[in-house]
Amino acid sequence: MPRLVLLKDGQPIPYDLDEYPVQLGRHPDCAIQLESTMVSRFHAQLVDADEGVSIEDLASGNGSFLNGRPLDANTPIPLSHGDRIKLGPVKFRYEDENADDSRLQVAYGLDVDDDTSSTIMGSAAAGGYGLLDVRPEDKLKGILKINQALAGTVEIRNISPRIIEALFEIFPQADRCSILIREHQDAPLIPVAQKYRDENNDETVRLSRTILETVLGNKEGILSADAASDSRFSASESISSLTIHSMMCVPMLDLDEKPFGVINLDTQNPMKRFTDDDLQLLLAVASQSASAYENARLLVSHVAKQKQDKEMNIARGVQQALLPSDLPQVEGYQFYASYDAAAEVGGDYFDCFMIGEDKVCVSFGDVAGKGVPGALIMSRMSSVVQNTMTFTDDVEVAIQRINDHMCHNMVEGRFVTYILGVIDLKKNRITLTNAGHMSPVIRKADGSIEEFDDDMIGIPIGIMDGYPYQIVEQDIEPGDIFTLITDGVDEAMNPAGDLYGKNRVVEFVKNGSTDPEQLGREMLADVRSHADGRAQNDDITIMVFGRV
């Protein structure tokens, strides 16, 4: 898509051209509004013609210029990729990514030539502050100048323009300066700031791809002295066409000593060429500038992390509010549950609440996935169960409705292993169904252990609409205890890599306390003891209930 790139305060600002005509001027109705008293209310416009995009001056007061030439009023002129447009003091560059151009145009006023010949005259390794015995006083002054310029600057976008201002003071012979940065190692270089000492100069800055690749690849600064006339560059179009007499290009290295950007300085005054000492000075200044970028990035990351932590704490509070704060207090029964997320939020789920006066709903599940994705599905599951059980206490009907609802718009790869049970307090009988979860471990009053057969365990919730889940009914005798766990319990791992294991769960239930709450608390403590300080890698949830 064609676009105009505005250079404002050293920053390129792109405007995509997707609808025509595109009017430019001071009036609020203009598609691109310009804040300059030297620009007319409706100064110029871009139109889409048969030959491509054209620019037309709208009889402006101060005129419109294309590549330095004035435009006749109301006469459209076709634009080509790389054309420079000037409306009063405002400068644009026209870019068309579909244009056939051998050069890589990276931003307004900056080209990179795709040459392959050598263009390097001198170099110096980057890292640290260069050779300590080369102009140490100037280096110290330059570093202090950069620190002074960046004092109080915390926004990354404000760093580059201030660095350039400082560089023009450190290198009074410099005519132009450009700073290019890439967001990550595989990203292209993006110009973040550039400036001409002569504010009326709108000549395009062109850089050599060979130099850029050498600076980044070898992590070294490059010095080119009197490049325009040196015979060694006669075969290199990119350098010989630069019409500069001296240039320096140095890398900026991150904390891992990897290049993330470059600083380029050039001068067109043949009497004020840069020297090897200047290159060492620029390397020192670039090192300090890189530190400023890294500090700003770390600050941004820190602030973002603080914001994320705050939001996650809020999410944790919301999720905790979805879990029951109090379990039913029923004569002859006891209920216990504990929930420990591996992260701020988790995907385990439990609920236990009264249905009328004579029934208790037991709901227990584990979402596939941890963290925020699991927590979102967990919250949806909680809402679905509550709404469903408000209208029915029939487990067979309820599990069908819950599954069908969760299947609707379910995220692929996300499901819930789930157990739903309803205890009839008058009959002392539980009706239960299992959707892909581990069977409850049931300890009978005589100390024997029972588990439901594998063939009655259906598929997890959220996979298949209309799945026929099996329903099991069982009497609850005095002393019977039901223990439900998520896989964060049996898969808890110690520093040696040993799992807690399902067999240990069964043995603990078999030999543990006959008090449901005490059994649950002691099991959680035993899991912690087994982990021996190793961070849990999954949510740990335990529910124990029984008839006392």
Phi and psi in degrees as a GROMACS rama.xvg file:
@    title "Ramachandran Plot"
@    xaxis  label "Phi"
@    yaxis  label "Psi"
@TYPE xy
-63.0459  155.471  PRO-2
-155.834  157.442  ARG-3
-103.271  139.283  LEU-4
-117.654  116.942  VAL-5
-92.5388  133.448  LEU-6
-99.7963  109.416  LEU-7
-128.348  120.711  LYS-8
53.6271  38.1618  ASP-9
80.164  1.53791  GLY-10
-111.848  129.608  GLN-11
-77.4011  128.234  PRO-12
-119.76  111.018  ILE-13
-85.9068  147.587  PRO-14
-128.825  111.281  TYR-15
-70.3708  139.287  ASP-16
-106.028  94.8635  LEU-17
-114.834  -15.3047  ASP-18
-135.654  140.608  GLU-19
-124.571  155.217  TYR-20
-73.632  155.762  PRO-21
-110.665  107.635  VAL-22
-89.9627  142.02  GLN-23
-123.015  131.334  LEU-24
169.335  -171.509  GLY-25
-82.5353  -19.4699  ARG-26
-70.0136  140.245  HIS-27
-59.8402  -22.7505  PRO-28
-76.718  -9.27976  ASP-29
-70.3471  140.512  CYS-30
-62.2285  -36.2221  ALA-31
-120.746  102.826  ILE-32
-88.036  131.105  GLN-33
-113.34  130.947  LEU-34
-96.5694  75.9544  GLU-35
-150.056  133.018  SER-36
-71.2219  -13.7049  THR-37
-89.6478  1.36353  MET-38
-104.795  134.366  VAL-39
-69.7337  163.388  SER-40
-59.1933  -46.2234  ARG-41
-123.696  92.936  PHE-42
-84.9343  -49.8675  HIS-43
-154.508  171.433  ALA-44
-148.837  156.514  GLN-45
-107.588  134.821  LEU-46
-126.813  151.699  VAL-47
-97.7908  108.272  ASP-48
-110.441  177.525  ALA-49
-60.2232  -37.1552  ASP-50
-85.2639  3.57188  GLU-51
119.816  -161.864  GLY-52
-77.9583  134.334  VAL-53
-123.867  155.477  SER-54
-111.561  142.929  ILE-55
-137.014  125.039  GLU-56
-76.433  134.129  ASP-57
-100.945  50.5725  LEU-58
55.2414  46.0977  ALA-59
-70.4  158.42  SER-60
-68.1005  -41.6584  GLY-61
-105.325  4.9618  ASN-62
79.1183  164.611  GLY-63
-121.032  144.48  SER-64
-127.875  135.912  PHE-65
-118.917  114.643  LEU-66
53.7237  38.7957  ASN-67
87.0709  -6.3034  GLY-68
-105.274  135.987  ARG-69
-69.0212  147.721  PRO-70
-99.3443  142.486  LEU-71
-73.974  143.017  ASP-72
-63.6767  140.412  ALA-73
58.0225  30.8139  ASN-74
-125.827  102.561  THR-75
-64.4348  135.874  PRO-76
-123.153  126.062  ILE-77
-61.1266  144.816  PRO-78
-102.422  147.393  LEU-79
-119.735  155.862  SER-80
-56.4908  127.05  HIS-81
94.6933  -3.68645  GLY-82
-62.2165  143.89  ASP-83
-102.357  132.815  ARG-84
-120.813  135.829  ILE-85
-130.763  120.787  LYS-86
-116.945  101.77  LEU-87
62.117  -127.593  GLY-88
-89.0207  -2.94322  PRO-89
-88.2662  130.982  VAL-90
-116.633  137.076  LYS-91
-127.327  162.668  PHE-92
-128.042  134.235  ARG-93
-92.2471  129.72  TYR-94
-127.429  138.378  GLU-95
-134.691  105.615  ASP-96
-65.4111  -16.0565  GLU-97
-90.5618  -2.53347  ASN-98
-70.4437  149.508  ALA-99
-85.1904  97.5417  ASP-100
-139.296  128.812  ASP-101
-75.3812  -12.8728  SER-102
-95.0981  149.715  ARG-103
-88.971  109.955  LEU-104
-88.0029  115.104  GLN-105
-98.2102  -23.4228  VAL-106
-175.564  174.007  ALA-107
-55.7367  132.743  TYR-108
71.3342  15.1943  GLY-109
-146.773  122.161  LEU-110
-119.843  151.948  ASP-111
-121.392  119.577  VAL-112
-82.3378  138.904  ASP-113
-91.468  60.2349  ASP-114
-92.9831  161.991  ASP-115
-121.516  -6.47464  THR-116
-82.0171  157.252  SER-117
-68.3722  137.048  SER-118
-130.36  20.3883  THR-119
-105.438  128.728  ILE-120
-104.357  -36.0735  MET-121
-152.443  157.937  GLY-122
-151.386  163.857  SER-123
-151.343  137.423  ALA-124
-66.0376  139.928  ALA-125
-88.7504  171.869  ALA-126
115.661  131.041  GLY-127
65.5703  -138.023  GLY-128
-121.751  29.6359  TYR-129
73.1067  -162.221  GLY-130
-70.1642  122.595  LEU-131
-67.9746  -24.8006  LEU-132
-88.6959  3.46034  ASP-133
-100.476  110.424  VAL-134
46.5178  54.8379  ARG-135
-61.3121  -36.0297  PRO-136
-66.6371  -42.2515  GLU-137
-64.7345  -37.7948  ASP-138
-62.9071  -44.4595  LYS-139
-62.6114  -43.1396  LEU-140
-62.2033  -41.8787  LYS-141
-63.8698  -42.548  GLY-142
-64.2654  -43.1462  ILE-143
-63.8783  -36.3403  LEU-144
-64.1223  -42.6087  LYS-145
-64.2658  -45.229  ILE-146
-61.1302  -40.797  ASN-147
-65.5076  -40.213  GLN-148
-66.9465  -31.9622  ALA-149
-98.237  3.19723  LEU-150
-57.8559  125.633  ALA-151
80.7563  -0.407426  GLY-152
-85.8984  119.827  THR-153
-118.544  -14.4317  VAL-154
-92.897  130.124  GLU-155
-59.4979  -39.4216  ILE-156
-65.9143  -18.6051  ARG-157
-92.639  -7.59857  ASN-158
-72.8029  -49.1783  ILE-159
-58.5061  -50.0302  SER-160
-58.0317  -35.8389  PRO-161
-72.2368  -34.7474  ARG-162
-62.9279  -43.6762  ILE-163
-62.2578  -41.6364  ILE-164
-59.9121  -41.4698  GLU-165
-68.1224  -37.5297  ALA-166
-64.8899  -37.0342  LEU-167
-65.4593  -28.1437  PHE-168
-78.7954  -38.547  GLU-169
-70.0386  -37.1583  ILE-170
-118.548  84.9385  PHE-171
-64.9944  -18.4472  PRO-172
-82.3476  -9.56532  GLN-173
-71.6066  136.967  ALA-174
-101.433  -31.9473  ASP-175
-141.923  151.225  ARG-176
-144.538  138.184  CYS-177
-134.973  142.996  SER-178
-124.343  125.994  ILE-179
-120.423  138.804  LEU-180
-138.8  147.746  ILE-181
-118.756  145.834  ARG-182
-70.5643  -35.3277  GLU-183
-147.564  174.183  HIS-184
-61.4825  -29.6944  GLN-185
-94.765  -1.77725  ASP-186
-85.1948  154.437  ALA-187
-73.8746  161.581  PRO-188
-71.7686  133.637  LEU-189
-120.595  123.459  ILE-190
-64.9981  123.009  PRO-191
-104.624  -17.5774  VAL-192
-164.804  145.446  ALA-193
-157.405  150.995  GLN-194
-154.275  145.984  LYS-195
-105.109  139.233  TYR-196
-63.8873  -38.2612  ARG-197
-88.1546  108.954  ASP-198
-65.713  -18.4989  GLU-199
-85.8254  -4.09176  ASN-200
-83.0705  123.79  ASN-201
-122.228  22.8247  ASP-202
-67.5868  141.904  GLU-203
-69.1012  131.049  THR-204
-83.6019  128.897  VAL-205
-121.873  133.867  ARG-206
-116.756  153.428  LEU-207
-88.0029  129.688  SER-208
-61.649  -37.0879  ARG-209
-59.1454  -45.325  THR-210
-64.5233  -46.3866  ILE-211
-59.8269  -45.0152  LEU-212
-65.4183  -36.6107  GLU-213
-68.8074  -43.7734  THR-214
-60.1202  -45.1845  VAL-215
-76.8855  -41.2767  LEU-216
-71.0798  -41.6829  GLY-217
-96.992  -5.06986  ASN-218
53.1949  53.0577  LYS-219
-139.549  152.455  GLU-220
-83.5792  146.658  GLY-221
-117.958  135.608  ILE-222
-119.42  127.265  LEU-223
-121.128  113.715  SER-224
-103.11  128.713  ALA-225
52.5906  47.8846  ASP-226
-63.4228  -30.5387  ALA-227
-69.1952  -26.6315  ALA-228
-115.234  -7.59551  SER-229
-67.2704  130.482  ASP-230
-65.2432  -24.2089  SER-231
-68.1388  -11.8977  ARG-232
-109.048  13.3318  PHE-233
-64.8445  -25.8668  SER-234
-91.7693  -2.51789  ALA-235
-107.222  105.08  SER-236
-62.9178  -36.7017  GLU-237
-64.2776  -36.8313  SER-238
-83.5512  -43.3338  ILE-239
-65.8702  -22.524  SER-240
-91.7295  -0.147025  SER-241
-72.9984  -26.4882  LEU-242
53.3711  38.1298  THR-243
-114.521  162.049  ILE-244
-109.821  -13.1116  HIS-245
-164.85  140.181  SER-246
-149.059  154.691  MET-247
-133.776  140.345  MET-248
-138.79  123.318  CYS-249
-130.793  151.572  VAL-250
-86.1948  158.415  PRO-251
-112.112  127.415  MET-252
-107.264  142.829  LEU-253
-84.2895  -170.99  ASP-254
-65.9861  -21.3011  LEU-255
-95.3532  14.7755  ASP-256
62.4308  30.3165  GLU-257
-107.641  136.768  LYS-258
-72.0289  132.136  PRO-259
-120.88  -2.38829  PHE-260
-173.164  175.337  GLY-261
-137.197  154.006  VAL-262
-116.686  128.954  ILE-263
-122.63  127.909  ASN-264
-123.251  142.323  LEU-265
-144.469  157.65  ASP-266
-133.216  143.377  THR-267
-104.849  6.97852  GLN-268
-94.1286  110.302  ASN-269
-64.8563  -15.2543  PRO-270
-89.1999  -6.36203  MET-271
-128.848  56.5498  LYS-272
-74.0552  151.639  ARG-273
-73.2334  152.818  PHE-274
-119.025  174.096  THR-275
-60.4541  -36.5682  ASP-276
-65.288  -37.3404  ASP-277
-61.5326  -39.3478  ASP-278
-63.1551  -42.4055  LEU-279
-63.1185  -38.4382  GLN-280
-65.2414  -43.3975  LEU-281
-65.3006  -36.6645  LEU-282
-61.011  -41.5731  LEU-283
-64.8613  -44.3467  ALA-284
-65.7615  -38.8603  VAL-285
-64.8025  -36.1808  ALA-286
-63.3311  -42.7297  SER-287
-67.8285  -37.6796  GLN-288
-64.902  -40.8901  SER-289
-61.8776  -38.7444  ALA-290
-62.2426  -37.8399  SER-291
-63.8265  -41.9377  ALA-292
-62.6002  -46.5581  TYR-293
-62.6255  -41.7601  GLU-294
-62.8162  -40.7797  ASN-295
-65.4355  -41.0795  ALA-296
-64.7814  -41.7681  ARG-297
-63.4967  -38.4156  LEU-298
-65.4904  -42.6617  LEU-299
-61.0873  -43.7634  VAL-300
-63.591  -40.0163  SER-301
-64.8615  -45.4255  HIS-302
-63.1837  -42.4776  VAL-303
-63.2035  -39.2536  ALA-304
-65.3959  -40.7818  LYS-305
-62.0209  -42.6752  GLN-306
-64.1879  -42.1753  LYS-307
-64.4629  -42.1769  GLN-308
-62.1772  -40.0977  ASP-309
-64.1651  -43.4401  LYS-310
-65.8223  -37.7005  GLU-311
-68.3657  -34.4726  MET-312
-65.0436  -38.2603  ASN-313
-64.9005  -42.9617  ILE-314
-62.3804  -38.1019  ALA-315
-62.0403  -42.3709  ARG-316
-63.7043  -38.9957  GLY-317
-63.7717  -43.1504  VAL-318
-66.3933  -41.0876  GLN-319
-61.32  -33.1248  GLN-320
-68.2415  -23.0766  ALA-321
-76.7324  -20.7231  LEU-322
-87.5475  150.161  LEU-323
-67.591  132.106  PRO-324
-81.3313  -27.878  SER-325
-132.569  138.328  ASP-326
-95.941  158.006  LEU-327
-55.7924  138.011  PRO-328
-104.18  99.0906  GLN-329
-122.025  130.348  VAL-330
-62.6821  128.283  GLU-331
91.9713  -6.85852  GLY-332
-130.466  158.195  TYR-333
-139.9  138.431  GLN-334
-127.095  138.995  PHE-335
-141.45  143.577  TYR-336
-152.516  144.531  ALA-337
-135.99  147.798  SER-338
-140.034  123.73  TYR-339
-132.053  111.357  ASP-340
-80.0254  144.98  ALA-341
-70.9106  -30.475  ALA-342
-118.859  -165.433  ALA-343
-60.922  -37.8151  GLU-344
-128.834  160.562  VAL-345
-143.011  -177.791  GLY-346
-112.326  4.26274  GLY-347
-78.3556  157.08  ASP-348
-149.664  138.172  TYR-349
-149.158  156.062  PHE-350
-156.782  150.037  ASP-351
-154.627  117.06  CYS-352
-152.974  160.695  PHE-353
-77.5644  142.069  MET-354
-115.682  103.052  ILE-355
69.1016  -146.669  GLY-356
-105.395  -12.3661  GLU-357
-121.168  4.66406  ASP-358
-137.386  149.996  LYS-359
-125.105  130.569  VAL-360
-94.5171  129.671  CYS-361
-114.311  119.158  VAL-362
-128.535  127.774  SER-363
-149.484  129.147  PHE-364
-155.691  169.798  GLY-365
-139.546  115.935  ASP-366
-79.3571  140.138  VAL-367
-70.1816  108.491  ALA-368
117.265  148.323  GLY-369
-113.083  -178.669  LYS-370
68.0797  -150.362  GLY-371
-62.3445  -46.5595  VAL-372
-57.6196  -44.5858  PRO-373
-64.3429  -38.5669  GLY-374
-65.1925  -37.2537  ALA-375
-65.0243  -43.191  LEU-376
-69.1508  -37.0047  ILE-377
-59.2748  -43.1361  MET-378
-65.511  -37.1892  SER-379
-66.5714  -41.6578  ARG-380
-61.7166  -42.5881  MET-381
-59.1466  -44.2164  SER-382
-65.9379  -42.0951  SER-383
-63.2826  -44.0697  VAL-384
-63.3336  -46.2516  VAL-385
-60.4338  -45.0303  GLN-386
-66.2901  -40.4592  ASN-387
-66.6113  -45.7572  THR-388
-73.4738  -10.1831  MET-389
-69.8921  -27.4163  THR-390
-107.027  -10.4531  PHE-391
-155.313  147.225  THR-392
-113.723  10.1759  ASP-393
-83.2481  113.126  ASP-394
-61.0736  -40.2295  VAL-395
-64.0238  -42.2655  GLU-396
-69.4614  -43.03  VAL-397
-64.1696  -43.4962  ALA-398
-66.6321  -33.3449  ILE-399
-66.0616  -44.2423  GLN-400
-67.0503  -41.7804  ARG-401
-62.1187  -45.9097  ILE-402
-64.6601  -45.0946  ASN-403
-62.4097  -39.9548  ASP-404
-66.7842  -43.1329  HIS-405
-70.2404  -28.7856  MET-406
-67.7993  -27.678  CYS-407
-70.4874  119.179  HIS-408
59.9155  29.5188  ASN-409
-73.1933  139.458  MET-410
-70.1866  134.918  VAL-411
-60.4762  134.96  GLU-412
86.3095  -3.1258  GLY-413
-109.967  130.509  ARG-414
-152.666  175.833  PHE-415
-132.072  120.397  VAL-416
-80.41  135.723  THR-417
-152.841  144.002  TYR-418
-125.886  129.954  ILE-419
-123.182  128.819  LEU-420
-139.526  150.141  GLY-421
-128.378  123.593  VAL-422
-97.3604  123.838  ILE-423
-90.2845  108.746  ASP-424
-69.7428  -27.2598  LEU-425
-74.1195  -40.0866  LYS-426
-91.995  -9.10504  LYS-427
50.8842  54.0233  ASN-428
-139.45  138.718  ARG-429
-112.024  133.307  ILE-430
-106.301  126.368  THR-431
-140.852  147.324  LEU-432
-136.107  150.009  THR-433
-125.639  119.677  ASN-434
-107.599  76.2975  ALA-435
79.2134  9.40344  GLY-436
-97.3212  164.3  HIS-437
-62.1283  143.402  MET-438
-65.9044  142.847  SER-439
-59.2077  145.757  PRO-440
-96.0047  115.918  VAL-441
-108.735  118.733  ILE-442
-100.687  122.311  ARG-443
-78.9038  166.912  LYS-444
-60.6805  -29.3126  ALA-445
-83.4538  2.71549  ASP-446
93.8134  -4.95714  GLY-447
-76.7117  157.815  SER-448
-112.559  135.169  ILE-449
-125.941  146.378  GLU-450
-138.542  151.697  GLU-451
-72.849  147.824  PHE-452
-63.3704  149.008  ASP-453
-63.8321  -28.5631  ASP-454
-72.4937  -11.0163  ASP-455
-96.1292  0.369701  MET-456
-89.0153  118.643  ILE-457
-88.2456  -170.77  GLY-458
-81.0236  158.338  ILE-459
-61.2946  159.623  PRO-460
-68.2239  139.011  ILE-461
94.5193  10.6953  GLY-462
-104.914  -45.9538  ILE-463
-137.469  125.577  MET-464
-63.9219  143.239  ASP-465
69.9922  16.9275  GLY-466
-65.6967  133.77  TYR-467
-84.918  91.3709  PRO-468
-74.395  142.064  TYR-469
-82.5145  146.715  GLN-470
-114.166  134.357  ILE-471
-121.218  137.915  VAL-472
-119.34  141.107  GLU-473
-151.29  138.662  GLN-474
-72.7913  147.219  ASP-475
-109.049  108.039  ILE-476
-86.7944  157.319  GLU-477
-55.9066  128.685  PRO-478
95.7141  -11.4809  GLY-479
-72.2745  134.295  ASP-480
-128.466  128.442  ILE-481
-103.095  128.893  PHE-482
-120.909  123.443  THR-483
-117.143  137.595  LEU-484
-136.77  158.763  ILE-485
-99.0604  170.146  THR-486
-71.1484  -5.3391  ASP-487
-67.8332  -18.953  GLY-488
-81.6108  -60.0297  VAL-489
-72.1384  -18.1007  ASP-490
-100.624  10.2092  GLU-491
-61.7322  136.806  ALA-492
-122.67  140.328  MET-493
-90.7139  174.438  ASN-494
-57.8633  -25.0124  PRO-495
-82.1931  -6.92554  ALA-496
92.7386  9.33751  GLY-497
-84.3362  134.662  ASP-498
-81.8787  152.018  LEU-499
-63.908  -48.6969  TYR-500
87.7724  148.143  GLY-501
-67.6611  -35.359  LYS-502
-61.5809  -37.0717  ASN-503
-69.011  -34.0842  ARG-504
-61.2037  -47.288  VAL-505
-62.8662  -44.8377  VAL-506
-65.1103  -37.6188  GLU-507
-65.8569  -42.746  PHE-508
-63.9673  -41.1574  VAL-509
-64.2313  -39.745  LYS-510
-104.113  3.17071  ASN-511
-84.9819  -169.047  GLY-512
-65.812  152.165  SER-513
-87.0735  -2.67408  THR-514
-93.978  118.876  ASP-515
-54.1845  -46.3267  PRO-516
-65.4488  -43.5157  GLU-517
-65.2689  -38.4949  GLN-518
-61.2319  -43.8404  LEU-519
-64.2385  -43.8186  GLY-520
-65.8302  -41.1224  ARG-521
-68.9293  -34.8517  GLU-522
-64.7435  -43.632  MET-523
-61.1459  -41.8538  LEU-524
-64.1599  -37.1471  ALA-525
-67.9788  -36.8825  ASP-526
-64.5092  -42.0989  VAL-527
-63.6164  -40.925  ARG-528
-63.3744  -40.1304  SER-529
-64.2353  -41.039  HIS-530
-64.2607  -30.3709  ALA-531
53.8672  44.6219  ASP-532
91.9685  -11.29  GLY-533
-71.4942  134.474  ARG-534
-63.3464  137.77  ALA-535
-70.991  142.177  GLN-536
-105.137  4.19794  ASN-537
-152.326  160.725  ASP-538
-66.5934  141.526  ASP-539
-114.95  116.247  ILE-540
-133.772  132.684  THR-541
-130.987  134.325  ILE-542
-130.372  130.054  MET-543
-131.02  131.28  VAL-544
-147.171  155.242  PHE-545
-173.698  174.01  GLY-546
-97.8245  124.07  ARG-547
